[in-house]
Every structure is written in structure tokens, then in C-alpha cells.
Amino acid sequence: MAVLVLGMAGVAAVSAQTRCVDAAREAARLVARGDTAAAAIRSAQRVAPGGARVQVHRRGDFVVATVAVESVVLPWLSLGAEALAAVEPRAG
């Protein structure tokens, strides 16, 4: 039984990690194409797991988006992702 519970917790963690990756990529892409950081964060929060923290900032000609969340099922496990996107020329 314990193995089943740990297996299910692992599947939930992988799913949450994948959602963090998707949310970070979405936020970075939106800001890179010219959307506001606030709009990108709202969009990323719809994709990210509940309770995730989303941050977006410029680094030179790039946009960096970071998504982090604490695992609900495995409390000692922190999940997160970072995405980088080149700023599009018209987004200046």
C-alpha cells in the first residue's frame, strides 16, 4: 500500500513539474512578444499548479520567467522551472 501511495505521489509531482515548465515558458514567451508582465503572470498562473509563484524579469535582450511551488503531497519537495525567451524586435 505504501508503495502505491508513493507511486501516486510521484506521478502528482511529475504532473506539477510539467505544469511549472509550461507556465514558465508561457510567461516568458508572452513578455518577449510584447505583452505586459502582469498579463503574462496571470496567464502563467492559469497553467501552473495552484499556489505557484510566478516571476518575470528582463535580462538584457531576454525575458526570464520563473515558476515555483511546494508539493502538496510531498512537502519536502520544491518544484519549479525557469524559461528564457529572446525579446522580439518589435517588442523592444
C-alpha positions in Angstrom: 0.0 0.0 0.0 2.8 2.4 0.9 4.4 1.8 -2.5 1.2 2.6 -4.3 0.8 5.9 -2.3 4.4 6.9 -3.0 3.9 6.0 -6.7 0.9 8.2 -6.9 2.7 11.0 -5.1 5.5 10.7 -7.7 3.0 10.9 -10.6 1.4 14.0 -9.0 4.9 15.6 -8.6 5.8 14.9 -12.2 2.5 16.4 -13.3 3.0 19.6 -11.2 6.6 19.9 -12.5 5.4 19.7 -16.1 2.8 22.4 -15.4 5.6 24.6 -13.9 7.6 24.2 -17.1 4.6 25.0 -19.3 3.7 28.1 -17.2 7.3 29.5 -17.2 7.5 29.0 -21.0 4.1 30.7 -21.5 5.1 33.7 -19.3 8.5 34.2 -21.0 7.0 33.9 -24.5 4.2 36.4 -23.8 6.5 39.1 -22.3 9.1 38.5 -25.1 6.5 39.3 -27.8 5.4 42.5 -26.0 2.7 41.6 -23.5 2.9 43.2 -20.0 4.4 41.2 -17.2 1.2 41.4 -15.3 -0.8 39.8 -18.2 1.9 37.1 -18.6 1.8 36.3 -14.9 -2.0 36.0 -14.9 -1.8 33.6 -17.9 1.0 31.6 -16.3 -0.9 31.2 -13.1 -3.8 29.6 -15.0 -1.4 27.0 -16.3 0.7 26.5 -13.2 -0.3 24.3 -10.2 -2.4 26.1 -7.5 -0.3 28.2 -5.2 2.6 28.6 -7.6 4.7 31.8 -7.5 5.4 33.3 -10.9 8.1 35.9 -11.5 9.1 37.6 -14.8 12.1 39.9 -15.4 14.2 41.2 -18.3 17.9 40.1 -18.5 19.4 42.2 -21.4 17.7 41.1 -24.6 16.0 38.2 -22.9 13.0 37.6 -20.7 13.3 35.1 -17.8 10.2 33.6 -16.2 10.4 31.5 -13.0 7.6 29.4 -11.6 8.0 27.7 -8.1 5.6 25.7 -6.0 5.8 23.5 -2.9 4.5 20.0 -3.5 1.3 19.3 -1.5 1.7 15.6 -1.4 5.5 15.6 -0.8 6.0 18.7 1.4 9.8 18.4 1.4 9.8 18.6 -2.4 10.1 22.0 -4.1 9.1 22.1 -7.7 9.8 24.8 -10.3 11.0 25.8 -13.7 12.7 28.7 -15.4 12.3 29.7 -19.1 14.2 32.1 -21.2 12.9 33.8 -24.3 14.6 36.3 -26.6 12.8 39.7 -26.8 11.2 40.1 -30.3 12.5 43.2 -32.1 9.1 44.9 -32.2 8.6 44.3 -28.5 11.7 46.4 -27.7 
